[in-house]
Amino acid sequence: MKIGVVGAGIVGSSIAYHLGKAGARVTVFDIGEPGNGVSSTSFACLNAFGQAEADLPFRLDAIKYHSVIARDVGSERHLHTTGTLRLASLGNAAEKLEQNAKALSKYGSQLEFISAAAAGRLEPSIGTGSAAEVVFVPEEGWVNAGALCQALIELSTKRFAVRYRRERVQGLESLQSTARLRLTTGIEEFDSLVLAAGNDTNALLTSAGFMPLRLTAAPGPLVDLTCSLGSQGVRRAIYADKLHIRPGDHGGFLAGVAAAAGDGPEHERMEEERRSLISSASQWIMNFAEMGQRWAVGVRPMPADGRPMIGPIDEDRTVYVAVMHGGITLGPLAGRLVATEIVQENEAVELGAYRPRRSIAQDADWREPTLPPDRST
């Protein structure tokens, strides 16, 4: 079986690894190095807390699978299952924290309510004085996503029949029993194609005459913070009201903020999120004003209903899509399940709720913007 995978972020890299492990001949296409697109500008927390209750079992299983894949590819040093701290100030935030904790505990999480003082002892760099409720979630953590992508592709190309090609995909064509990729060097034919192309998914689908999915590109600010002399970093991922913080991949902090509500112009929403990040960081991070700052933008693929889209897009099952927000958490497990479906030609029960046909934009008024294929494919 000859399979093409478009995209080498965490989702595509995992799919390629598991397809190769299952004996398929695989070619992965991306214009950059593995994990150098959206996966490299992601907060990369492994989380289930606060997600839709229907998705919690899948997310908890996905977090557990990170330990399995890390052992398989020898990337344990890039996985940090040190738990997350969840802090909320008074009012609706504290009430919502309690509701989310109750929901997650129903599915076996060993989360624990702790005092603000205890949280401060765990993370001295965080100002916990305004926290009314604090939850510690031991199952969660974070991962160096770029390094994991590189490890998956490196091992795949060494051990299995997997090739990696730095080449731009210009479009695709779907025939009855095969699929073709239009490349800068010509046309190549495959038994199946997997689009793990994130924000470029719709541009590729429409190039072959498929209807687009209800998928948007959602930019959001991130800031790398350099610790001031004598100050400490953090050991784990921390969510404090709208703010989220974790250790940086190269020291210091990485901080982001919850997406702003509303459908205003992108530049206005980005500026609102930037101001919100600065305000929240000033409240929760000790000595924030003294830290060096390096800003970046992560462009998140965002299904309209917030749930992953994983599965075949055509009746012949020659074109498969795998696009999701939260791909860092879900990618390794989703990759294993996708590979099993393609190679064994059966359906994984775990993916039943995430089929993309639920979200095909049938109406003519659907005009969500798609990025051109050279942005991340």
C-alpha positions in Angstrom: 0.0 0.0 0.0 1.4 3.4 -1.1 0.3 6.3 1.0 1.0 10.0 0.8 0.9 12.2 4.0 0.7 15.9 3.6 2.0 17.8 6.6 4.7 16.9 9.1 3.3 18.5 12.3 2.5 16.3 15.3 -0.5 14.8 13.6 1.1 14.0 10.2 4.4 12.8 11.8 2.4 10.4 14.0 0.3 9.1 11.2 3.5 8.5 9.1 5.2 6.7 11.9 2.3 4.4 12.6 1.6 3.7 8.9 5.3 2.8 8.4 5.2 0.6 11.5 2.2 -1.2 10.0 4.1 -2.0 6.8 2.8 0.7 4.5 5.0 2.5 2.0 4.7 6.2 3.0 5.9 9.5 1.6 5.6 12.6 3.8 5.5 16.0 2.2 6.2 19.3 3.9 8.0 22.5 2.8 10.0 22.6 6.1 11.5 20.4 8.7 9.2 18.2 10.8 7.3 20.1 13.4 8.4 23.5 12.0 5.0 24.8 11.3 2.0 25.2 13.6 3.3 22.6 16.0 6.4 24.7 16.7 4.3 27.8 17.7 1.8 25.9 19.9 1.5 26.1 23.7 1.8 22.3 23.5 0.1 21.4 26.8 -1.3 17.9 27.2 -4.7 18.6 28.6 -8.2 17.4 29.1 -9.4 19.7 31.9 -12.1 22.1 30.7 -12.8 20.3 27.4 -16.3 19.1 26.3 -17.3 16.2 28.5 -18.0 13.9 25.6 -14.3 14.3 24.6 -12.7 13.7 28.0 -12.2 9.9 27.7 -10.5 10.3 24.3 -8.3 13.1 25.6 -7.3 11.2 28.8 -6.4 8.1 26.7 -4.4 10.4 24.3 -2.4 11.9 27.2 -1.5 8.3 28.4 -0.4 7.4 24.9 2.2 10.1 25.0 4.2 8.0 27.4 3.9 5.0 25.1 5.1 6.9 22.0 7.9 8.6 24.0 9.3 5.2 25.0 8.9 3.8 21.5 10.9 6.6 19.8 13.2 7.4 22.7 11.9 10.9 23.2 11.2 10.7 27.0 13.3 13.8 27.7 10.9 15.9 25.7 7.8 14.7 27.6 7.0 16.4 30.9 4.0 14.8 32.7 4.5 17.0 35.8 0.8 17.8 36.0 -0.9 21.2 35.6 -2.0 23.8 38.1 -5.4 25.4 37.5 -6.0 28.6 39.4 -9.1 30.8 39.4 -10.0 34.1 41.1 -13.3 34.9 42.6 -16.6 34.7 40.7 -17.5 32.8 37.6 -13.9 31.6 37.0 -13.9 29.8 40.3 -17.3 28.3 39.7 -16.3 27.1 36.3 -13.1 25.6 37.7 -15.2 23.5 40.1 -17.5 22.4 37.4 -14.6 21.3 35.1 -13.0 19.5 38.0 -16.2 17.6 38.8 -16.5 16.6 35.1 -12.9 15.3 34.8 -13.0 13.4 38.0 -15.9 11.3 36.7 -13.5 9.7 34.2 -10.8 8.7 36.6 -8.6 11.8 37.0 -6.8 11.9 40.3 -7.1 15.7 40.4 -6.8 17.4 43.8 -8.1 20.7 45.2 -5.2 22.4 47.0 -4.8 25.8 48.8 -3.4 28.9 47.2 -0.5 28.7 49.7 0.3 25.1 48.6 0.3 26.2 45.0 2.7 29.0 45.8 5.1 26.5 47.4 4.9 24.4 44.3 5.5 27.3 42.0 7.2 30.3 43.8 7.3 32.4 40.6 3.5 32.5 40.5 1.6 35.0 42.5 -1.2 32.9 44.0 -2.7 35.5 46.4 -5.7 36.2 44.2 -6.6 32.6 43.7 -9.9 31.5 45.2 -9.7 27.9 44.0 -6.7 25.8 42.9 -6.8 22.4 41.3 -3.8 20.2 40.6 -4.3 17.7 37.7 -1.5 15.1 37.8 -2.2 13.4 34.5 -1.5 16.5 32.4 1.7 18.1 31.3 3.4 19.4 28.2 5.8 18.3 25.4 8.4 19.8 23.2 6.3 19.2 20.1 8.9 20.1 17.5 11.4 17.6 19.0 8.8 14.9 19.1 7.9 15.5 15.4 11.6 15.2 14.5 12.0 12.0 16.5 9.0 10.4 14.9 10.1 11.2 11.3 13.8 10.3 12.0 12.9 6.9 13.3 10.3 6.3 10.6 12.7 7.0 7.8 15.4 4.8 9.4 13.3 1.9 10.5 10.3 1.7 8.0 9.5 2.3 4.4 8.9 6.0 5.0 10.4 8.8 2.9 10.4 12.5 3.8 10.3 15.1 1.0 10.6 18.8 1.5 8.4 19.8 -1.4 5.4 22.1 -1.8 2.1 20.4 -2.5 0.1 22.5 -5.0 -3.1 20.5 -5.1 -4.6 17.1 -5.3 -6.8 15.0 -7.6 -9.1 12.2 -6.5 -9.9 9.3 -8.9 -12.0 6.2 -8.1 -9.3 4.0 -6.6 -6.3 6.3 -6.4 -5.4 9.9 -5.5 -2.8 12.1 -7.1 -0.8 15.0 -5.6 0.2 17.9 -7.8 3.8 18.8 -6.8 6.3 21.4 -8.0 8.1 18.5 -9.7 5.0 16.9 -11.3 2.2 14.5 -10.4 2.5 11.5 -8.1 -0.1 8.8 -7.6 -1.0 7.0 -4.3 -3.4 4.4 -3.1 -4.5 6.8 -0.3 -3.7 10.4 0.7 -3.9 11.7 4.3 -4.2 15.5 4.7 -2.7 16.4 8.0 -2.2 19.9 6.7 -3.9 22.0 9.5 -4.9 25.4 8.1 -4.2 24.3 4.5 -6.8 21.5 4.5 -9.5 23.4 2.8 -7.3 24.8 0.1 -6.2 21.3 -0.8 -9.7 19.8 -0.6 -11.2 22.4 -2.9 -8.3 22.0 -5.4 -9.8 18.5 -6.1 -13.4 19.7 -6.2 -14.4 18.7 -2.6 -16.5 21.0 -0.5 -14.6 22.8 2.3 -14.9 21.8 5.9 -16.1 24.3 8.5 -12.6 25.2 9.6 -10.9 28.5 10.4 -7.4 29.7 11.0 -7.3 31.3 14.4 -4.1 33.3 15.1 -3.1 33.9 18.8 -0.2 35.6 20.5 2.5 33.7 22.5 5.3 35.3 24.4 8.7 33.8 25.4 9.7 35.3 28.8 13.3 35.4 29.9 13.7 35.1 33.7 15.4 38.0 35.4 18.6 37.3 37.3 17.9 35.3 40.5 14.3 34.5 39.7 12.9 31.0 39.1 11.0 29.5 36.2 8.1 27.2 36.5 8.1 23.3 36.6 4.7 22.6 35.1 2.0 24.1 32.9 -0.2 26.6 34.8 -3.6 27.9 33.9 -4.7 31.0 35.8 -8.0 32.5 34.7 -7.4 33.4 31.0 -3.6 33.1 31.2 -1.6 29.9 30.5 2.1 29.4 31.3 4.6 26.6 31.0 8.4 26.2 31.0 10.0 27.3 27.8 11.7 24.8 25.5 15.0 26.6 26.1 14.5 28.0 29.6 12.3 30.8 30.9 8.5 30.8 30.4 6.1 30.5 27.5 2.8 32.3 28.0 -0.4 32.6 26.1 -4.0 33.7 26.7 -7.5 32.4 26.0 -8.9 33.4 22.6 -10.9 36.6 22.7 -14.7 36.3 22.1 -16.4 37.8 19.1 -16.0 38.0 15.3 -14.2 41.4 15.0 -11.4 42.1 12.6 -8.4 39.8 13.1 -5.9 42.7 13.9 -8.3 44.1 16.6 -8.8 40.6 18.2 -5.0 40.0 18.2 -4.4 43.3 19.9 -7.1 42.6 22.5 -5.5 39.2 23.2 -2.0 40.8 23.5 -3.3 43.4 26.0 -5.1 40.6 27.9 -2.0 38.5 28.0 0.1 41.4 29.4 -2.6 42.3 32.0 -3.0 38.7 33.1 0.7 38.0 33.3 1.2 41.1 35.4 -1.3 39.7 37.9 -0.1 36.2 38.1 3.7 36.1 37.2 6.1 37.5 39.8 8.5 40.2 38.4 6.8 40.0 35.0 7.7 43.6 34.1 11.4 42.8 34.5 11.4 39.8 32.1 12.7 39.9 28.5 9.9 39.3 26.0 9.9 37.8 22.6 6.5 37.7 20.9 5.3 35.1 18.3 2.0 34.2 16.7 0.5 30.7 16.6 -2.1 30.1 13.9 -4.4 27.4 15.2 -6.6 25.2 13.0 -10.1 25.6 14.5 -13.0 23.3 13.6 -16.2 25.3 13.9 -17.6 23.0 16.6 -14.2 22.7 18.3 -14.0 18.9 17.8 -11.5 17.0 15.7 -12.2 16.1 12.0 -10.7 12.7 11.3 -11.7 10.3 8.6 -12.3 9.8 4.8 -13.7 12.6 2.8 -14.8 10.5 -0.2 -16.8 7.3 -0.7 -13.8 5.5 -2.1 -11.8 6.3 1.0 -8.8 7.5 -1.0 -8.6 10.9 0.6 -8.4 11.1 4.4 -8.3 14.2 6.6 -7.0 14.6 10.1 -7.3 18.2 11.4 -7.9 19.3 14.9 -7.4 22.0 17.6 -5.5 20.3 20.4 -3.4 18.3 18.0 -0.4 18.2 20.4 -2.5 16.3 22.9 -4.4 14.1 20.4 -1.9 13.7 17.6 0.1 10.6 18.7 -3.0 8.5 19.5 -5.0 9.9 16.5 -2.1 8.9 14.3 -2.2 5.3 15.6 -5.9 5.0 15.0 -5.8 6.6 11.6 -3.0 4.2 10.5 -5.1 1.2 11.8 -8.1 2.4 9.9 -6.3 2.8 6.6 -4.1 -0.3 6.7 -6.8 -2.7 8.1 -9.7 -1.0 6.3 -11.9 -1.0 9.4 -13.3 1.8 11.6 -11.9 2.8 15.0 -14.8 3.2 17.4 -12.8 5.9 19.2 -13.0 8.2 16.1 -16.7 7.7 15.4 -17.7 11.1 16.8 -15.1 12.9 14.8 -15.9 12.1 11.2 -15.4 15.1 8.9 -18.6 14.7 6.9 -20.6 16.2 9.8 -18.8 19.5 9.1 -18.8 19.8 5.3 -19.9 23.3 4.4 -22.8 22.6 2.1 -24.3 26.1 2.1 -23.1 28.7 -0.4 -22.7 31.4 2.4 -19.8 29.6 4.1 -16.9 31.8 3.4 -14.4 31.2 6.2 -10.9 32.2 5.0 -8.4 29.5 4.2 -4.6 30.1 4.0 -2.7 29.4 0.8 -1.0 26.0 0.8 2.5 27.4 1.2 1.9 28.7 4.7 2.2 25.4 6.6 2.0 22.5 4.2 
